[in-house]
Amino acid sequence: MKSCLLAGNISSPFLARCQMYFDTVDVLTSGVEVRRRLSSQTYSCVMIMTPLINEFGDMLARYAATDPYCLVVLWVKSEMVEEMAQALENVYVRSIFDMDEWDSFMQFLNVTCQKMDVIRAQKDDLMKKIDEIRLVDRAKCLLIEKFHYSEEKAHYTIEKKAMDNRLSRLQVAKIIIRHIKGD
């Protein structure tokens, strides 16, 4: 799901265009509010319209860019684009432009955010698999320590119990850990 956080003084046409391309669009006006929101929620894209109420916005862009799966766009006046682009790595700095360029820019953002969401989902799947492997390995270690199984026998035991009981290896590992730790 593509989500966008808009920061700053956002015009109605700008907001309407964003709502056409993103599933959810949140609008906040201050850097403090944005930082608070980013600490509890992730977004596909954060767009900062400079200057903000309580700061310019460049440090906020740097903060938002710490999430490697979030595209950060900093809107500045055209005379500041070069300076900001050099100062901010991992932040797309764009001058405020007319609406004729809008559709191509939003198509770029849309495709980029979709790809980043896919990468984030793949990372989450890999982390789940790593956690599963860790638990299964922990159960194997407990079988080796408690019952003096060989590593092969511990592996076979978990696989066999999973097949016999129509459970996943993870479920069997959790039962083994709970049973042995409960003794």
N, C-alpha and C positions, 0 to 999 in steps of 0.2 A: 504494500500500500504506500503510495507516494504521499508524503506529508511535507508541508512547507511552513517555516516560521518566518514571518515578515517582521522586521524590527525597524522602528522609526516612524516618521510621518508619512503614512501610506495613502496615496490618493485612491479614490473610488475606482477609476478606470484600471489602475495598476492591480488593485485587489481583485476586481472582476476578472481580469485576464489570468491571474494566478489561480483563481478558483476554477477556471476552465481546464487547467492542466494538472492540478493536484487534487487528490482525494480529500485531503483536509488542509486547511490553511488557518494558522493562528496568527494573530497580529498583536504585538506588544510594542510599547513606545520607549521603554528605557532599557539600558544595558543591564541594570540590576535584575529586572523582571526576566530578561532573556536568559541571563546566567542561571537564575533560579530554575527556570523551565528546562533548560538544557541539562541540568543536573539530575532531573527526574524523568526526562522523556527524550527519545531520539527522533530525529527528523531526517528526511532524505535531502532536504535543502534548507539552508538558512540564508535569507537575503536581508542585507542591512542597508537601509537608505540613510546615508550620512547627511548632516550630523544628527546624532540622537539628542535627547533631552539633556542627559547628564554627562555625555562624553561624545567624542567624535565618532567612534565606531570601529577604528582599526584594531584596538586591543580586544574588543568583543569578537571581531572576525578571527583573530588569532586564537582566542579561547574556543570558539565554535569549531575551528579547524582541527582541534585535537581529536575529534571523532573522525577516524579515517574513512568512515562510510557516509559522511555528510558532505555534500557539495556546498561550499560557502561562497556567496557572491556579495561583494562590497560595491555599492553604488556610490560613485563620487563624481564631482565636477570634472569635466574633460581635462582641465589643466593639472589635475592631481593624479591621473591614471598612472603615468609612468612612475612617479614617486611611490605611490602605494603598492604597485605591482612589484617593485624592487624590494620594498620593505616587508612584504607579506608573502611568505612561501605557502603553498597549498591553499591559497585563496584566489578566486577568480575576481579580479578587479575590473569593473566595467564602468564606463561613463554613462551618465544619464542620457538616454537617447530618445529619438522620436519613436512613435508607435509603429512606424513602417517596418522596423527591424524586429519588432516584438515576436512575431510568429516564428521566425527562424531561430531566434534565441530561445524561446520557450520549447521548441522542438528539441533543440540541443539539450536543454535542462531535463526535459522529460526522459529522453533516451538515457542520459547519464544517470539520472536518479534510479531508473528501472534497473540498470546494470549494477549499480551499487547496492540496491535492495537484494538482487539475486546473490551477489557476493556475500552480503551480510547473512543471508539465509544459509548459504553453503558453509560459512564459518560456524554458524550456530549448530548445524548438523554435525560438522566435524568435531566440535567441542563435546557434543553429546556422545559421539562414538568414543572419543578419548576417555570420557568419564566412565563409559561402560567398560572399556578395556581395563581401566584402573581398578574398578570394582571386581571384575572377573579375576584379574591378577591377584588382588588382595585375597579373594576366596581361595585361589590356588595356593597361595602362601600359607594360609591358615590350615589347609588340608595337609600341606607338607610338614608344617610345624607340629600340628596336633596328632596326626595319624602316621607321620613319617612316610607319606606317599612320595613317589618320584614325581617329577614335574609332568611327565607323560601321563602317569596314572591320575594325577589331579585334573589335568586337562580332560582326559577321557571321562572321568567321573562327572564333571560338570556338563560335558556334551551329552552324555548318556542320560543323565537325570533330566536334562532339558527336553530331549527327544521323547523319553518315556512318559513324561508328565505334560507334554505339549506346552512347555513354558519356554521363555527366552533364556539365553545364557545369563542375562542380567538378572532376571527374576530368581534363577537358581543360585546365582552368586549372592544375592541379598539374603536368601534363606539360609545358605551355608554360613554367612558372616553372622547373621542374627543367632543361629543355633550355636555356633562355636563360641561367640562372645557372650552368649547367655549362660554358658556353663559356669 
